[in-house]
C-alpha cells in the first residue's frame, strides 16, 4: 500500500512520468485494512486532488489495450444482475467521453472511433430480446453523436470482434466486464495491458493476477508487464507532446 502511494506521489509531482503497477493479492491487502476493491479505485482516491490535464473528464475507466484490440467495460466488478441494474445513459456517456479523450491525448488518435456494444443478444433485436438496448444504450449513442463524437451502436456483441469489424473502430465500449475482457484476453492474453483512463497520471498494469499457484516455479511470463511498461512510456510521451 505504501509503495502504491509513493509511486503515485512521484507521478503527481512530476518525478515520474507514470505508474506501472504489478498485480496485487486483494485478500492480503483487505486483511491489512485496505478499504478499496482494487488498484483502480485506490489510484482514483489518491489522485482526487490532482488536476486533470486539459480539463479532461475524470474517471477512473478501465481499458484492456492489446496490439489488435482495445476494449472498455462500462460496468466492471459487479455481478451481471447488479451491472445491468446500474447501467444508465449517463454512465455510458461518461465512459465514452473519458475513453475518447484518452485515445486523443494519450494514444495520439486525433478523431477516435468508438463502437458501443449492445447488452442483449443481437443488441435486443429491436426490443424483442430486451428493452435495455433501445431505452438505455441507443439514447446514449445519440447523445454522444450530438456532442460530435464518432460513436455507433448499440452493436451486437457477438459480431464486434472479428478482424474486419475491429478495423472499423479504435476502441469498443462494452456493457459488461466479460464482454470486454474475453475478446481482449483471447486475442492477446500475454500482450494485453490494463490501462486506467481518466486519471491525472498515467497508470498501466499487466492484464493478469498474482498467479500464486505458479509462484517460485519459474513458470511466470513477464510479457504483459513488459508491454505495460512500454505502453506507459508511449502514453506519457504522447501526453507530454499534446500539453
Residue pairs with C-beta under 8 A, 6 or more apart in sequence:
1 29
1 32
1 34
4 21
4 39
4 42
4 43
4 46
5 46
7 16
7 19
7 21
8 19
8 43
8 46
8 47
8 201
9 15
10 16
10 19
11 17
11 18
11 19
11 201
11 202
11 203
12 47
12 50
12 200
12 201
17 202
17 232
17 233
17 236
17 237
17 240
18 201
18 202
18 203
18 204
18 232
18 233
18 235
18 236
19 43
19 201
19 202
19 203
19 204
19 232
20 203
20 204
20 205
20 225
20 228
20 229
20 232
21 39
21 43
21 203
21 204
21 205
22 205
22 206
22 225
23 205
23 206
23 208
23 209
23 210
23 211
24 38
24 39
24 210
25 210
25 212
26 34
26 37
26 38
34 42
36 42
36 45
37 77
38 77
39 196
39 203
39 205
40 60
40 62
40 76
40 196
41 60
43 60
43 196
43 199
43 201
43 203
44 59
44 60
44 196
44 199
47 199
47 200
47 201
50 200
50 201
51 200
52 58
52 198
52 200
53 105
53 200
53 239
53 243
54 101
54 105
54 242
54 243
56 98
56 101
56 102
56 105
56 198
57 94
57 97
57 98
57 101
57 198
58 98
58 198
58 199
59 98
59 196
59 197
59 198
59 199
60 196
60 197
60 198
60 199
61 72
61 95
61 98
61 99
61 102
61 196
61 197
61 198
62 72
62 73
62 76
62 194
62 195
62 196
62 197
63 70
63 71
63 72
63 99
63 102
63 171
63 194
63 195
63 196
63 197
64 70
64 71
64 72
64 180
64 181
64 184
64 185
64 192
64 193
64 194
64 195
64 207
65 192
65 193
65 195
65 231
66 184
66 187
66 188
66 191
66 192
66 193
67 188
67 191
68 166
68 187
68 188
69 161
69 166
69 172
69 183
69 184
69 187
69 188
70 103
70 170
70 171
70 172
70 184
71 171
71 172
71 173
71 174
71 179
71 180
71 181
71 183
71 184
72 95
72 99
72 171
72 172
72 173
72 174
72 180
72 197
73 174
73 175
73 176
73 177
73 179
73 180
73 181
74 87
74 91
74 92
74 95
74 173
74 174
74 175
74 176
75 82
75 83
75 86
75 87
75 91
75 175
75 176
75 177
76 177
77 177
78 86
78 177
80 176
83 175
83 176
83 177
84 119
84 132
87 119
87 132
87 136
87 137
87 175
88 136
89 136
89 137
89 139
89 140
89 143
90 140
92 116
92 136
92 137
92 140
92 141
92 173
92 175
93 140
93 143
93 144
95 173
96 114
96 116
96 140
96 144
96 149
96 151
96 173
97 144
97 147
97 149
98 197
98 198
99 112
99 114
99 171
99 173
99 197
100 112
100 114
100 149
101 198
102 195
102 197
102 198
103 109
103 112
103 170
103 171
104 110
104 111
104 112
104 242
105 238
105 239
105 242
106 197
106 202
106 235
106 238
106 239
107 170
107 235
107 238
108 238
109 170
111 150
112 149
112 150
112 170
112 171
113 150
113 151
113 168
113 169
113 170
113 171
114 144
114 149
114 150
114 151
114 152
114 153
114 169
114 170
114 171
114 172
114 173
115 151
115 152
115 153
115 155
115 160
115 165
115 168
115 169
115 171
115 172
115 173
116 137
116 140
116 141
116 144
116 151
116 152
116 153
116 154
116 155
116 172
116 173
117 123
117 153
117 154
117 155
117 156
117 157
117 160
117 172
117 173
117 174
117 175
117 179
118 124
118 133
118 137
118 153
118 154
118 155
118 156
118 157
118 175
119 130
119 132
119 133
119 136
119 137
119 154
119 175
119 176
120 129
120 130
120 132
120 133
121 129
121 156
121 158
122 129
122 156
123 133
123 137
123 153
123 154
123 155
123 156
123 157
124 130
124 131
124 132
124 133
124 134
124 154
126 134
127 133
127 134
133 154
137 153
137 154
137 175
138 153
138 154
141 151
141 152
141 153
141 154
144 151
145 151
152 169
153 173
157 174
157 175
157 179
159 165
160 166
160 172
160 183
161 172
161 183
161 187
172 180
172 183
174 180
184 192
184 207
185 192
185 207
189 207
189 208
189 224
190 221
190 223
190 224
191 223
191 224
191 227
192 207
192 224
192 227
193 204
193 205
193 206
193 207
193 224
193 227
193 228
193 231
194 204
194 205
194 206
194 207
194 228
195 203
195 204
195 205
195 231
195 235
196 203
196 204
196 205
202 232
202 235
202 236
202 239
203 232
204 228
204 229
204 231
204 232
204 235
205 228
206 224
206 225
206 227
206 228
207 224
208 224
211 220
214 220
